């Protein structure tokens, strides 16, 4: 604790307190005024006007023994433990003299502290001051983020009035209660007493929802997706062809090997489409590409032999314009139980390994790692092994999503969550002897959260 804070705390604990009656105006003065004030005293006054008003204090006369920085003899004005002014001296030329200017408190109360030492050799008379209630407290219209607005136009903003906040778009929701009341200090506060600031609350994207219209399951051996059915699916159409999953209005997840070597380059990702040649797609340029630090980087066009930690975050250079055809998928939670099935999607290889023009999807079953062949490559607990009846991820699907619950089974109570990221598999897509491998997203939640918060 600093010396100044300690002195203030000791002063608070030791002074005699005078609590003035609640009124619209009043006066206060040093002891014995206009006669000289006593030596060696500490006094404290609580000045209050009715809630909803602000209190205005005017120093009408000041004659306090001068001291360096007003340390030994002073009048101090405090609001909510914050020192507003501190006075000593005798006239308007003194550094600590109040002059003609009144003090307007942010709320309906003020505290005065008066201290004298044991000298007062010149018989100073102290101070006299008056206070009054002025216009009712007005919290004003709060400054809101670009995604947020008031629920009603031009609401009253004075003491005890209420405002309600909402997100401008239905594709966002408030992360906390949006109802605030104007308090006596001129602050908008929630029912828990939390102050409304620019960072509280926030509009967060609604994740894991799509346009559910009971579509009929991608991908090698898959079925064509309908527009809005997998709205988090992104496509990098140029080389390297691959997928990603939108997880917020700025960030996407993909496989590290898709972007390995492109960290210092700008990549264009497409979203809001099911046709890879659609000219009306949402185009997103990358601002940052962050590969997991434990991934074994090999650079451009080199053969990877270890796909552990095959995960990367992509930050877009501008906010993604969310809508019914482009929306984020939810991340899993640490407490989610292991799933036994999922849906994979992408614009990757189909028959004869030719990349699909259209977004395809299919159902896959998840198998224990010990039941899957790896072709000699390393398999770790950071991976998920999955495959289906003639359904498999293929070249060009890498980085795309495997999500749960199975497509057409999502709901507000059970939104779609990103279980895995298409990582690697056998050279022949759909080979029944092999399954595909996916990065287990659940193992990277802390890294994802920390990386997004720091970038």
Secondary structure as the mmCIF struct_conf table of DSSP 4:
data_model
#
loop_
_struct_conf.conf_type_id
_struct_conf.id
_struct_conf.beg_label_comp_id
_struct_conf.beg_label_asym_id
_struct_conf.beg_label_seq_id
_struct_conf.end_label_comp_id
_struct_conf.end_label_asym_id
_struct_conf.end_label_seq_id
HELX_RH_AL_P HELX_RH_AL_P1 UNK A 3 UNK A 14
BEND BEND1 UNK A 15 UNK A 15
STRN STRN1 UNK A 16 UNK A 19
HELX_LH_PP_P HELX_LH_PP_P1 UNK A 20 UNK A 22
BEND BEND2 UNK A 24 UNK A 24
STRN STRN2 UNK A 25 UNK A 29
TURN_TY1_P TURN_TY1_P1 UNK A 31 UNK A 34
BEND BEND3 UNK A 35 UNK A 35
HELX_LH_PP_P HELX_LH_PP_P2 UNK A 36 UNK A 38
BEND BEND4 UNK A 39 UNK A 40
STRN STRN3 UNK A 41 UNK A 48
TURN_TY1_P TURN_TY1_P2 UNK A 51 UNK A 52
STRN STRN4 UNK A 53 UNK A 63
STRN STRN5 UNK A 64 UNK A 64
HELX_RH_3T_P HELX_RH_3T_P1 UNK A 68 UNK A 70
BEND BEND5 UNK A 72 UNK A 73
STRN STRN6 UNK A 74 UNK A 79
TURN_TY1_P TURN_TY1_P3 UNK A 80 UNK A 81
STRN STRN7 UNK A 82 UNK A 87
STRN STRN8 UNK A 89 UNK A 89
BEND BEND6 UNK A 90 UNK A 91
TURN_TY1_P TURN_TY1_P4 UNK A 92 UNK A 93
BEND BEND7 UNK A 94 UNK A 94
TURN_TY1_P TURN_TY1_P5 UNK A 95 UNK A 96
TURN_TY1_P TURN_TY1_P6 UNK A 99 UNK A 100
STRN STRN9 UNK A 103 UNK A 104
BEND BEND8 UNK A 106 UNK A 108
STRN STRN10 UNK A 109 UNK A 116
BEND BEND9 UNK A 118 UNK A 118
TURN_TY1_P TURN_TY1_P7 UNK A 121 UNK A 122
STRN STRN11 UNK A 126 UNK A 136
STRN STRN12 UNK A 138 UNK A 138
HELX_LH_PP_P HELX_LH_PP_P3 UNK A 141 UNK A 143
TURN_TY1_P TURN_TY1_P8 UNK A 146 UNK A 147
STRN STRN13 UNK A 148 UNK A 150
BEND BEND10 UNK A 151 UNK A 152
TURN_TY1_P TURN_TY1_P9 UNK A 153 UNK A 154
STRN STRN14 UNK A 158 UNK A 158
TURN_TY1_P TURN_TY1_P10 UNK A 159 UNK A 160
STRN STRN15 UNK A 162 UNK A 167
BEND BEND11 UNK A 168 UNK A 169
TURN_TY1_P TURN_TY1_P11 UNK A 170 UNK A 171
STRN STRN16 UNK A 172 UNK A 174
BEND BEND12 UNK A 175 UNK A 176
STRN STRN17 UNK A 179 UNK A 182
TURN_TY1_P TURN_TY1_P12 UNK A 184 UNK A 185
BEND BEND13 UNK A 186 UNK A 186
STRN STRN18 UNK A 188 UNK A 189
TURN_TY1_P TURN_TY1_P13 UNK A 191 UNK A 192
HELX_LH_PP_P HELX_LH_PP_P4 UNK A 194 UNK A 194
STRN STRN19 UNK A 195 UNK A 195
HELX_LH_PP_P HELX_LH_PP_P5 UNK A 196 UNK A 196
STRN STRN20 UNK A 197 UNK A 197
TURN_TY1_P TURN_TY1_P14 UNK A 198 UNK A 199
STRN STRN21 UNK A 200 UNK A 200
BEND BEND14 UNK A 201 UNK A 201
STRN STRN22 UNK A 203 UNK A 205
BEND BEND15 UNK A 208 UNK A 208
BEND BEND16 UNK A 213 UNK A 213
TURN_TY1_P TURN_TY1_P15 UNK A 219 UNK A 219
STRN STRN23 UNK A 220 UNK A 220
TURN_TY1_P TURN_TY1_P16 UNK A 221 UNK A 221
STRN STRN24 UNK A 223 UNK A 224
HELX_LH_PP_P HELX_LH_PP_P6 UNK A 225 UNK A 226
TURN_TY1_P TURN_TY1_P17 UNK A 227 UNK A 232
STRN STRN25 UNK A 233 UNK A 236
BEND BEND17 UNK A 238 UNK A 240
HELX_LH_PP_P HELX_LH_PP_P7 UNK A 241 UNK A 241
STRN STRN26 UNK A 242 UNK A 246
BEND BEND18 UNK A 248 UNK A 250
STRN STRN27 UNK A 251 UNK A 254
HELX_RH_AL_P HELX_RH_AL_P2 UNK A 256 UNK A 259
TURN_TY1_P TURN_TY1_P18 UNK A 260 UNK A 261
TURN_TY1_P TURN_TY1_P19 UNK A 263 UNK A 264
BEND BEND19 UNK A 265 UNK A 265
STRN STRN28 UNK A 268 UNK A 271
BEND BEND20 UNK A 272 UNK A 272
BEND BEND21 UNK A 274 UNK A 274
STRN STRN29 UNK A 275 UNK A 275
TURN_TY1_P TURN_TY1_P20 UNK A 276 UNK A 277
TURN_TY1_P TURN_TY1_P21 UNK A 279 UNK A 280
HELX_LH_PP_P HELX_LH_PP_P8 UNK A 281 UNK A 281
STRN STRN30 UNK A 282 UNK A 291
TURN_TY1_P TURN_TY1_P22 UNK A 293 UNK A 294
BEND BEND22 UNK A 295 UNK A 295
TURN_TY1_P TURN_TY1_P23 UNK A 300 UNK A 301
TURN_TY1_P TURN_TY1_P24 UNK A 308 UNK A 309
STRN STRN31 UNK A 312 UNK A 316
BEND BEND23 UNK A 317 UNK A 318
STRN STRN32 UNK A 323 UNK A 323
TURN_TY1_P TURN_TY1_P25 UNK A 324 UNK A 325
STRN STRN33 UNK A 326 UNK A 326
HELX_LH_PP_P HELX_LH_PP_P9 UNK A 328 UNK A 329
STRN STRN34 UNK A 330 UNK A 331
HELX_LH_PP_P HELX_LH_PP_P10 UNK A 332 UNK A 332
TURN_TY1_P TURN_TY1_P26 UNK A 334 UNK A 335
HELX_LH_PP_P HELX_LH_PP_P11 UNK A 336 UNK A 339
BEND BEND24 UNK A 340 UNK A 340
STRN STRN35 UNK A 341 UNK A 346
BEND BEND25 UNK A 347 UNK A 347
STRN STRN36 UNK A 349 UNK A 349
HELX_RH_3T_P HELX_RH_3T_P2 UNK A 351 UNK A 353
HELX_LH_PP_P HELX_LH_PP_P12 UNK A 354 UNK A 354
STRN STRN37 UNK A 355 UNK A 355
HELX_LH_PP_P HELX_LH_PP_P13 UNK A 356 UNK A 356
BEND BEND26 UNK A 357 UNK A 357
STRN STRN38 UNK A 358 UNK A 358
STRN STRN39 UNK A 360 UNK A 367
HELX_RH_3T_P HELX_RH_3T_P3 UNK A 369 UNK A 371
BEND BEND27 UNK A 372 UNK A 372
TURN_TY1_P TURN_TY1_P27 UNK A 375 UNK A 376
TURN_TY1_P TURN_TY1_P28 UNK A 381 UNK A 382
STRN STRN40 UNK A 383 UNK A 387
BEND BEND28 UNK A 389 UNK A 390
STRN STRN41 UNK A 392 UNK A 392
TURN_TY1_P TURN_TY1_P29 UNK A 395 UNK A 396
TURN_TY1_P TURN_TY1_P30 UNK A 398 UNK A 399
STRN STRN42 UNK A 401 UNK A 404
BEND BEND29 UNK A 405 UNK A 405
HELX_LH_PP_P HELX_LH_PP_P14 UNK A 406 UNK A 406
TURN_TY1_P TURN_TY1_P31 UNK A 407 UNK A 408
STRN STRN43 UNK A 411 UNK A 411
TURN_TY1_P TURN_TY1_P32 UNK A 412 UNK A 413
STRN STRN44 UNK A 414 UNK A 414
STRN STRN45 UNK A 417 UNK A 424
BEND BEND30 UNK A 427 UNK A 428
TURN_TY1_P TURN_TY1_P33 UNK A 429 UNK A 430
TURN_TY1_P TURN_TY1_P34 UNK A 432 UNK A 433
STRN STRN46 UNK A 436 UNK A 440
HELX_RH_3T_P HELX_RH_3T_P4 UNK A 441 UNK A 444
HELX_RH_AL_P HELX_RH_AL_P3 UNK A 445 UNK A 454
#
